[in-house]
Amino acid sequence: MLTFRLPHAAAATLLGVGAAQASDAITFVRLLIEHGTAAEANPIVATLAGSGMLGLLLVAKMLVVALVVGVVLLGWRRYPVAAGVVATLGVFAGLLGATSNVLVLLHPYVG
């Protein structure tokens, strides 16, 4: 019987990056509902969301998670520091996005 076992590094990366990117996506959707695309700090994301490409943005989030997990899986044994940096950047990017969204939700911009 063949079983698939996910390495601990990949599981931790998937959990961390997935949670951070999901929190960014969830707060982004809430931001769009309450304030529209003008509240989004990233002009590329605002343009895509304003063009009705929200699904594409959410797919891109999932692809970022898959890319980071893939890089960590491929490099964690030979390049553990680089894999750690990639995982950390994936988590940081998601948390930064979620934090900026929450700050706008708590204190809407004046424009």
N, CA, C and O atoms as a GROMACS GRO file, in nm:
protein
  444
    1MET      N    1   0.084  -0.118   0.000
    1MET     CA    2   0.000   0.000   0.000
    1MET      C    3   0.089   0.125   0.000
    1MET      O    4   0.177   0.139   0.084
    2LEU      N    5   0.064   0.212  -0.094
    2LEU     CA    6   0.142   0.335  -0.109
    2LEU      C    7   0.072   0.448  -0.032
    2LEU      O    8  -0.046   0.476  -0.054
    3THR      N    9   0.147   0.511   0.057
    3THR     CA   10   0.091   0.624   0.130
    3THR      C   11   0.176   0.747   0.105
    3THR      O   12   0.298   0.738   0.088
    4PHE      N   13   0.111   0.860   0.104
    4PHE     CA   14   0.181   0.987   0.084
    4PHE      C   15   0.197   1.054   0.219
    4PHE      O   16   0.100   1.072   0.293
    5ARG      N   17   0.319   1.091   0.250
    5ARG     CA   18   0.346   1.157   0.378
    5ARG      C   19   0.405   1.294   0.349
    5ARG      O   20   0.509   1.305   0.284
    6LEU      N   21   0.339   1.396   0.397
    6LEU     CA   22   0.384   1.533   0.377
    6LEU      C   23   0.495   1.565   0.477
    6LEU      O   24   0.475   1.547   0.597
    7PRO      N   25   0.612   1.611   0.430
    7PRO     CA   26   0.719   1.647   0.523
    7PRO      C   27   0.673   1.759   0.617
    7PRO      O   28   0.590   1.843   0.582
    8HIS      N   29   0.730   1.757   0.737
    8HIS     CA   30   0.691   1.857   0.836
    8HIS      C   31   0.712   2.000   0.787
    8HIS      O   32   0.630   2.088   0.814
    9ALA      N   33   0.821   2.023   0.715
    9ALA     CA   34   0.849   2.157   0.664
    9ALA      C   35   0.740   2.202   0.567
    9ALA      O   36   0.697   2.317   0.570
   10ALA      N   37   0.697   2.112   0.481
   10ALA     CA   38   0.593   2.147   0.385
   10ALA      C   39   0.460   2.169   0.454
   10ALA      O   40   0.386   2.261   0.419
   11ALA      N   41   0.429   2.087   0.553
   11ALA     CA   42   0.302   2.104   0.626
   11ALA      C   43   0.300   2.236   0.700
   11ALA      O   44   0.200   2.308   0.699
   12ALA      N   45   0.410   2.270   0.766
   12ALA     CA   46   0.418   2.396   0.838
   12ALA      C   47   0.410   2.514   0.742
   12ALA      O   48   0.345   2.614   0.772
   13THR      N   49   0.476   2.502   0.628
   13THR     CA   50   0.472   2.610   0.528
   13THR      C   51   0.332   2.626   0.473
   13THR      O   52   0.282   2.738   0.461
   14LEU      N   53   0.268   2.515   0.438
   14LEU     CA   54   0.132   2.520   0.387
   14LEU      C   55   0.038   2.585   0.488
   14LEU      O   56  -0.045   2.668   0.452
   15LEU      N   57   0.050   2.547   0.613
   15LEU     CA   58  -0.034   2.604   0.717
   15LEU      C   59  -0.008   2.753   0.735
   15LEU      O   60  -0.102   2.832   0.738
   16GLY      N   61   0.117   2.791   0.748
   16GLY     CA   62   0.150   2.931   0.772
   16GLY      C   63   0.117   3.022   0.655
   16GLY      O   64   0.050   3.123   0.671
   17VAL      N   65   0.166   2.985   0.537
   17VAL     CA   66   0.142   3.067   0.419
   17VAL      C   67  -0.006   3.064   0.381
   17VAL      O   68  -0.063   3.167   0.344
   18GLY      N   69  -0.067   2.948   0.391
   18GLY     CA   70  -0.210   2.938   0.358
   18GLY      C   71  -0.296   3.024   0.448
   18GLY      O   72  -0.387   3.092   0.401
   19ALA      N   73  -0.268   3.021   0.578
   19ALA     CA   74  -0.346   3.103   0.673
   19ALA      C   75  -0.324   3.251   0.648
   19ALA      O   76  -0.420   3.329   0.651
   20ALA      N   77  -0.200   3.292   0.625
   20ALA     CA   78  -0.171   3.433   0.602
   20ALA      C   79  -0.235   3.483   0.472
   20ALA      O   80  -0.296   3.590   0.471
   21GLN      N   81  -0.223   3.406   0.365
   21GLN     CA   82  -0.280   3.447   0.238
   21GLN      C   83  -0.433   3.442   0.241
   21GLN      O   84  -0.500   3.526   0.180
   22ALA      N   85  -0.489   3.345   0.312
   22ALA     CA   86  -0.634   3.337   0.326
   22ALA      C   87  -0.687   3.456   0.405
   22ALA      O   88  -0.792   3.512   0.371
   23SER      N   89  -0.616   3.497   0.510
   23SER     CA   90  -0.661   3.613   0.587
   23SER      C   91  -0.655   3.738   0.501
   23SER      O   92  -0.741   3.826   0.514
   24ASP      N   93  -0.556   3.749   0.415
   24ASP     CA   94  -0.549   3.863   0.324
   24ASP      C   95  -0.666   3.860   0.227
   24ASP      O   96  -0.728   3.963   0.202
   25ALA      N   97  -0.696   3.744   0.171
   25ALA     CA   98  -0.807   3.733   0.075
   25ALA      C   99  -0.941   3.763   0.140
   25ALA      O  100  -1.024   3.832   0.082
   26ILE      N  101  -0.963   3.712   0.260
   26ILE     CA  102  -1.091   3.734   0.329
   26ILE      C  103  -1.110   3.881   0.364
   26ILE      O  104  -1.217   3.937   0.342
   27THR      N  105  -1.006   3.942   0.418
   27THR     CA  106  -1.018   4.084   0.453
   27THR      C  107  -1.028   4.171   0.328
   27THR      O  108  -1.092   4.276   0.331
   28PHE      N  109  -0.966   4.128   0.217
   28PHE     CA  110  -0.975   4.202   0.092
   28PHE      C  111  -1.119   4.202   0.040
   28PHE      O  112  -1.170   4.305  -0.002
   29VAL      N  113  -1.183   4.087   0.042
   29VAL     CA  114  -1.321   4.078  -0.005
   29VAL      C  115  -1.411   4.166   0.082
   29VAL      O  116  -1.499   4.235   0.031
   30ARG      N  117  -1.389   4.163   0.212
   30ARG     CA  118  -1.466   4.248   0.304
   30ARG      C  119  -1.442   4.397   0.274
   30ARG      O  120  -1.535   4.478   0.276
   31LEU      N  121  -1.317   4.431   0.246
   31LEU     CA  122  -1.281   4.568   0.211
   31LEU      C  123  -1.355   4.613   0.085
   31LEU      O  124  -1.406   4.724   0.079
   32LEU      N  125  -1.359   4.526  -0.015
   32LEU     CA  126  -1.430   4.559  -0.139
   32LEU      C  127  -1.579   4.580  -0.115
   32LEU      O  128  -1.639   4.672  -0.171
   33ILE      N  129  -1.638   4.496  -0.031
   33ILE     CA  130  -1.781   4.508  -0.002
   33ILE      C  131  -1.811   4.640   0.067
   33ILE      O  132  -1.908   4.707   0.032
   34GLU      N  133  -1.729   4.679   0.163
   34GLU     CA  134  -1.757   4.799   0.241
   34GLU      C  135  -1.711   4.928   0.176
   34GLU      O  136  -1.777   5.031   0.192
   35HIS      N  137  -1.599   4.925   0.103
   35HIS     CA  138  -1.541   5.051   0.055
   35HIS      C  139  -1.513   5.056  -0.094
   35HIS      O  140  -1.478   5.162  -0.146
   36GLY      N  141  -1.526   4.947  -0.164
   36GLY     CA  142  -1.498   4.946  -0.307
   36GLY      C  143  -1.350   4.938  -0.337
   36GLY      O  144  -1.267   4.927  -0.246
   37THR      N  145  -1.317   4.943  -0.464
   37THR     CA  146  -1.179   4.924  -0.506
   37THR      C  147  -1.090   5.044  -0.474
   37THR      O  148  -0.968   5.030  -0.471
   38ALA      N  149  -1.147   5.160  -0.451
   38ALA     CA  150  -1.066   5.279  -0.421
   38ALA      C  151  -0.989   5.265  -0.291
   38ALA      O  152  -0.889   5.334  -0.271
   39ALA      N  153  -1.033   5.177  -0.202
   39ALA     CA  154  -0.966   5.159  -0.073
   39ALA      C  155  -0.846   5.066  -0.083
   39ALA      O  156  -0.766   5.059   0.011
   40GLU      N  157  -0.830   4.995  -0.193
   40GLU     CA  158  -0.718   4.902  -0.208
   40GLU      C  159  -0.590   4.980  -0.236
   40GLU      O  160  -0.586   5.065  -0.325
   41ALA      N  161  -0.485   4.951  -0.159
   41ALA     CA  162  -0.358   5.022  -0.171
   41ALA      C  163  -0.279   4.980  -0.296
   41ALA      O  164  -0.205   5.061  -0.351
   42ASN      N  165  -0.294   4.856  -0.340
   42ASN     CA  166  -0.220   4.806  -0.455
   42ASN      C  167  -0.297   4.842  -0.583
   42ASN      O  168  -0.407   4.791  -0.604
   43PRO      N  169  -0.241   4.928  -0.668
   43PRO     CA  170  -0.315   4.971  -0.787
   43PRO      C  171  -0.343   4.858  -0.887
   43PRO      O  172  -0.443   4.862  -0.958
   44ILE      N  173  -0.256   4.759  -0.894
   44ILE     CA  174  -0.279   4.647  -0.985
   44ILE      C  175  -0.399   4.566  -0.937
   44ILE      O  176  -0.487   4.530  -1.016
   45VAL      N  177  -0.402   4.537  -0.808
   45VAL     CA  178  -0.514   4.461  -0.750
   45VAL      C  179  -0.643   4.541  -0.763
   45VAL      O  180  -0.747   4.484  -0.796
   46ALA      N  181  -0.638   4.670  -0.736
   46ALA     CA  182  -0.758   4.754  -0.747
   46ALA      C  183  -0.812   4.754  -0.890
   46ALA      O  184  -0.933   4.747  -0.911
   47THR      N  185  -0.723   4.762  -0.988
   47THR     CA  186  -0.765   4.761  -1.128
   47THR      C  187  -0.828   4.629  -1.167
   47THR      O  188  -0.933   4.625  -1.231
   48LEU      N  189  -0.764   4.518  -1.126
   48LEU     CA  190  -0.820   4.386  -1.159
   48LEU      C  191  -0.954   4.365  -1.091
   48LEU      O  192  -1.047   4.313  -1.152
   49ALA      N  193  -0.964   4.404  -0.964
   49ALA     CA  194  -1.091   4.388  -0.892
   49ALA      C  195  -1.199   4.476  -0.953
   49ALA      O  196  -1.315   4.436  -0.965
   50GLY      N  197  -1.161   4.597  -0.992
   50GLY     CA  198  -1.257   4.688  -1.055
   50GLY      C  199  -1.302   4.641  -1.191
   50GLY      O  200  -1.410   4.679  -1.237
   51SER      N  201  -1.221   4.558  -1.256
   51SER     CA  202  -1.255   4.505  -1.389
   51SER      C  203  -1.336   4.375  -1.378
   51SER      O  204  -1.364   4.311  -1.480
   52GLY      N  205  -1.372   4.337  -1.258
   52GLY     CA  206  -1.452   4.217  -1.239
   52GLY      C  207  -1.370   4.089  -1.239
   52GLY      O  208  -1.423   3.982  -1.265
   53MET      N  209  -1.241   4.099  -1.209
   53MET     CA  210  -1.154   3.981  -1.210
   53MET      C  211  -1.120   3.933  -1.069
   53MET      O  212  -1.007   3.892  -1.042
   54LEU      N  213  -1.218   3.938  -0.980
   54LEU     CA  214  -1.196   3.895  -0.842
   54LEU      C  215  -1.159   3.747  -0.837
   54LEU      O  216  -1.073   3.708  -0.757
   55GLY      N  217  -1.221   3.666  -0.919
   55GLY     CA  218  -1.188   3.523  -0.923
   55GLY      C  219  -1.043   3.500  -0.960
   55GLY      O  220  -0.977   3.413  -0.903
   56LEU      N  221  -0.992   3.577  -1.056
   56LEU     CA  222  -0.853   3.566  -1.096
   56LEU      C  223  -0.760   3.602  -0.980
   56LEU      O  224  -0.657   3.537  -0.961
   57LEU      N  225  -0.795   3.703  -0.904
   57LEU     CA  226  -0.714   3.742  -0.789
   57LEU      C  227  -0.710   3.633  -0.683
   57LEU      O  228  -0.605   3.606  -0.625
   58LEU      N  229  -0.824   3.570  -0.659
   58LEU     CA  230  -0.828   3.463  -0.560
   58LEU      C  231  -0.752   3.339  -0.607
   58LEU      O  232  -0.688   3.271  -0.527
   59VAL      N  233  -0.758   3.310  -0.737
   59VAL     CA  234  -0.679   3.200  -0.792
   59VAL      C  235  -0.530   3.232  -0.780
   59VAL      O  236  -0.450   3.144  -0.750
   60ALA      N  237  -0.494   3.357  -0.803
   60ALA     CA  238  -0.354   3.398  -0.788
   60ALA      C  239  -0.305   3.377  -0.645
   60ALA      O  240  -0.191   3.337  -0.624
   61LYS      N  241  -0.392   3.404  -0.547
   61LYS     CA  242  -0.356   3.380  -0.406
   61LYS      C  243  -0.326   3.232  -0.385
   61LYS      O  244  -0.227   3.197  -0.321
   62MET      N  245  -0.411   3.145  -0.439
   62MET     CA  246  -0.389   3.001  -0.423
   62MET      C  247  -0.260   2.958  -0.492
   62MET      O  248  -0.189   2.870  -0.442
   63LEU      N  249  -0.230   3.018  -0.606
   63LEU     CA  250  -0.107   2.984  -0.677
   63LEU      C  251   0.017   3.030  -0.600
   63LEU      O  252   0.120   2.964  -0.604
   64VAL      N  253   0.006   3.143  -0.531
   64VAL     CA  254   0.118   3.189  -0.448
   64VAL      C  255   0.146   3.088  -0.338
   64VAL      O  256   0.261   3.054  -0.312
   65VAL      N  257   0.040   3.040  -0.274
   65VAL     CA  258   0.057   2.939  -0.169
   65VAL      C  259   0.121   2.813  -0.227
   65VAL      O  260   0.214   2.758  -0.169
   66ALA      N  261   0.072   2.767  -0.342
   66ALA     CA  262   0.128   2.647  -0.405
   66ALA      C  263   0.273   2.668  -0.444
   66ALA      O  264   0.355   2.578  -0.428
   67LEU      N  265   0.307   2.785  -0.496
   67LEU     CA  266   0.445   2.815  -0.535
   67LEU      C  267   0.538   2.813  -0.414
   67LEU      O  268   0.646   2.753  -0.419
   68VAL      N  269   0.498   2.879  -0.307
   68VAL     CA  270   0.582   2.883  -0.188
   68VAL      C  271   0.601   2.742  -0.130
   68VAL      O  272   0.713   2.705  -0.096
   69VAL      N  273   0.494   2.666  -0.120
   69VAL     CA  274   0.505   2.530  -0.068
   69VAL      C  275   0.593   2.445  -0.160
   69VAL      O  276   0.675   2.366  -0.112
   70GLY      N  277   0.578   2.461  -0.290
   70GLY     CA  278   0.662   2.387  -0.384
   70GLY      C  279   0.809   2.420  -0.371
   70GLY      O  280   0.894   2.331  -0.373
   71VAL      N  281   0.839   2.549  -0.356
   71VAL     CA  282   0.979   2.589  -0.339
   71VAL      C  283   1.036   2.532  -0.210
   71VAL      O  284   1.150   2.484  -0.208
   72VAL      N  285   0.959   2.538  -0.104
   72VAL     CA  286   1.006   2.484   0.024
   72VAL      C  287   1.027   2.333   0.014
   72VAL      O  288   1.126   2.280   0.063
   73LEU      N  289   0.933   2.264  -0.050
   73LEU     CA  290   0.947   2.118  -0.066
   73LEU      C  291   1.072   2.081  -0.145
   73LEU      O  292   1.142   1.986  -0.110
   74LEU      N  293   1.100   2.157  -0.249
   74LEU     CA  294   1.215   2.126  -0.334
   74LEU      C  295   1.348   2.168  -0.272
   74LEU      O  296   1.451   2.107  -0.301
   75GLY      N  297   1.347   2.269  -0.188
   75GLY     CA  298   1.473   2.322  -0.142
   75GLY      C  299   1.504   2.311   0.005
   75GLY      O  300   1.612   2.353   0.048
   76TRP      N  301   1.413   2.257   0.086
   76TRP     CA  302   1.435   2.264   0.230
   76TRP      C  303   1.550   2.177   0.279
   76TRP      O  304   1.610   2.209   0.382
   77ARG      N  305   1.584   2.071   0.209
   77ARG     CA  306   1.697   1.987   0.252
   77ARG      C  307   1.832   2.047   0.211
   77ARG      O  308   1.927   2.051   0.290
   78ARG      N  309   1.839   2.093   0.088
   78ARG     CA  310   1.966   2.143   0.037
   78ARG      C  311   1.990   2.290   0.072
   78ARG      O  312   2.103   2.331   0.099
   79TYR      N  313   1.882   2.369   0.071
   79TYR     CA  314   1.892   2.513   0.099
   79TYR      C  315   1.793   2.552   0.209
   79TYR      O  316   1.697   2.623   0.182
   80PRO      N  317   1.815   2.507   0.331
   80PRO     CA  318   1.717   2.532   0.436
   80PRO      C  319   1.698   2.680   0.468
   80PRO      O  320   1.586   2.722   0.499
   81VAL      N  321   1.804   2.758   0.461
   81VAL     CA  322   1.790   2.902   0.491
   81VAL      C  323   1.707   2.970   0.382
   81VAL      O  324   1.618   3.050   0.411
   82ALA      N  325   1.737   2.939   0.257
   82ALA     CA  326   1.661   2.998   0.147
   82ALA      C  327   1.514   2.956   0.153
   82ALA      O  328   1.425   3.037   0.129
   83ALA      N  329   1.488   2.830   0.184
   83ALA     CA  330   1.350   2.783   0.196
   83ALA      C  331   1.279   2.854   0.310
   83ALA      O  332   1.161   2.890   0.299
   84GLY      N  333   1.350   2.875   0.419
   84GLY     CA  334   1.292   2.949   0.531
   84GLY      C  335   1.261   3.093   0.497
   84GLY      O  336   1.159   3.148   0.539
   85VAL      N  337   1.350   3.155   0.420
   85VAL     CA  338   1.327   3.294   0.376
   85VAL      C  339   1.205   3.302   0.285
   85VAL      O  340   1.122   3.391   0.300
   86VAL      N  341   1.193   3.209   0.192
   86VAL     CA  342   1.078   3.207   0.100
   86VAL      C  343   0.948   3.188   0.179
   86VAL      O  344   0.850   3.257   0.154
   87ALA      N  345   0.948   3.096   0.274
   87ALA     CA  346   0.828   3.072   0.355
   87ALA      C  347   0.795   3.196   0.438
   87ALA      O  348   0.678   3.234   0.450
   88THR      N  349   0.896   3.258   0.495
   88THR     CA  350   0.875   3.377   0.577
   88THR      C  351   0.819   3.491   0.493
   88THR      O  352   0.729   3.562   0.537
   89LEU      N  353   0.872   3.510   0.373
   89LEU     CA  354   0.821   3.615   0.285
   89LEU      C  355   0.676   3.589   0.244
   89LEU      O  356   0.596   3.682   0.234
   90GLY      N  357   0.641   3.462   0.221
   90GLY     CA  358   0.503   3.428   0.187
   90GLY      C  359   0.407   3.460   0.301
   90GLY      O  360   0.297   3.511   0.278
   91VAL      N  361   0.450   3.431   0.422
   91VAL     CA  362   0.366   3.463   0.540
   91VAL      C  363   0.361   3.614   0.560
   91VAL      O  364   0.254   3.670   0.583
   92PHE      N  365   0.476   3.680   0.550
   92PHE     CA  366   0.482   3.824   0.571
   92PHE      C  367   0.394   3.898   0.471
   92PHE      O  368   0.322   3.990   0.509
   93ALA      N  369   0.398   3.859   0.344
   93ALA     CA  370   0.318   3.926   0.242
   93ALA      C  371   0.168   3.913   0.272
   93ALA      O  372   0.094   4.010   0.258
   94GLY      N  373   0.126   3.794   0.312
   94GLY     CA  374  -0.015   3.775   0.345
   94GLY      C  375  -0.057   3.855   0.467
   94GLY      O  376  -0.164   3.917   0.467
   95LEU      N  377   0.027   3.854   0.570
   95LEU     CA  378  -0.007   3.929   0.692
   95LEU      C  379  -0.003   4.080   0.669
   95LEU      O  380  -0.083   4.153   0.727
   96LEU      N  381   0.089   4.126   0.586
   96LEU     CA  382   0.094   4.269   0.554
   96LEU      C  383  -0.033   4.312   0.480
   96LEU      O  384  -0.091   4.416   0.511
   97GLY      N  385  -0.074   4.233   0.384
   97GLY     CA  386  -0.198   4.264   0.312
   97GLY      C  387  -0.319   4.262   0.402
   97GLY      O  388  -0.404   4.351   0.396
   98ALA      N  389  -0.328   4.160   0.487
   98ALA     CA  390  -0.442   4.151   0.579
   98ALA      C  391  -0.442   4.267   0.677
   98ALA      O  392  -0.548   4.322   0.708
   99THR      N  393  -0.324   4.304   0.727
   99THR     CA  394  -0.315   4.414   0.823
   99THR      C  395  -0.358   4.546   0.758
   99THR      O  396  -0.433   4.623   0.819
  100SER      N  397  -0.312   4.571   0.637
  100SER     CA  398  -0.352   4.696   0.571
  100SER      C  399  -0.503   4.698   0.544
  100SER      O  400  -0.566   4.803   0.554
  101ASN      N  401  -0.560   4.584   0.509
  101ASN     CA  402  -0.704   4.577   0.488
  101ASN      C  403  -0.780   4.602   0.617
  101ASN      O  404  -0.879   4.677   0.618
  102VAL      N  405  -0.736   4.541   0.725
  102VAL     CA  406  -0.804   4.559   0.854
  102VAL      C  407  -0.793   4.704   0.901
  102VAL      O  408  -0.889   4.758   0.955
  103LEU      N  409  -0.678   4.766   0.882
  103LEU     CA  410  -0.662   4.905   0.923
  103LEU      C  411  -0.759   4.996   0.848
  103LEU      O  412  -0.815   5.089   0.908
  104VAL      N  413  -0.779   4.972   0.720
  104VAL     CA  414  -0.876   5.051   0.644
  104VAL      C  415  -1.018   5.021   0.691
  104VAL      O  416  -1.101   5.112   0.700
  105LEU      N  417  -1.047   4.895   0.722
  105LEU     CA  418  -1.180   4.860   0.771
  105LEU      C  419  -1.209   4.926   0.906
  105LEU      O  420  -1.322   4.968   0.932
  106LEU      N  421  -1.108   4.935   0.992
  106LEU     CA  422  -1.127   4.997   1.123
  106LEU      C  423  -1.132   5.148   1.115
  106LEU      O  424  -1.210   5.212   1.186
  107HIS      N  425  -1.048   5.205   1.030
  107HIS     CA  426  -1.040   5.351   1.017
  107HIS      C  427  -1.041   5.385   0.869
  107HIS      O  428  -0.935   5.400   0.808
  108PRO      N  429  -1.160   5.397   0.810
  108PRO     CA  430  -1.168   5.423   0.664
  108PRO      C  431  -1.089   5.547   0.624
  108PRO      O  432  -1.078   5.645   0.698
  109TYR      N  433  -1.036   5.538   0.506
  109TYR     CA  434  -0.958   5.650   0.452
  109TYR      C  435  -1.050   5.769   0.428
  109TYR      O  436  -1.171   5.754   0.412
  110VAL      N  437  -0.991   5.886   0.425
  110VAL     CA  438  -1.067   6.008   0.394
  110VAL      C  439  -1.021   6.052   0.256
  110VAL      O  440  -0.905   6.090   0.238
  111GLY      N  441  -1.109   6.048   0.162
  111GLY     CA  442  -1.065   6.082   0.029
  111GLY      C  443  -1.172   6.144  -0.044
  111GLY      O  444  -1.155   6.181  -0.160
   0.00000   0.00000   0.00000
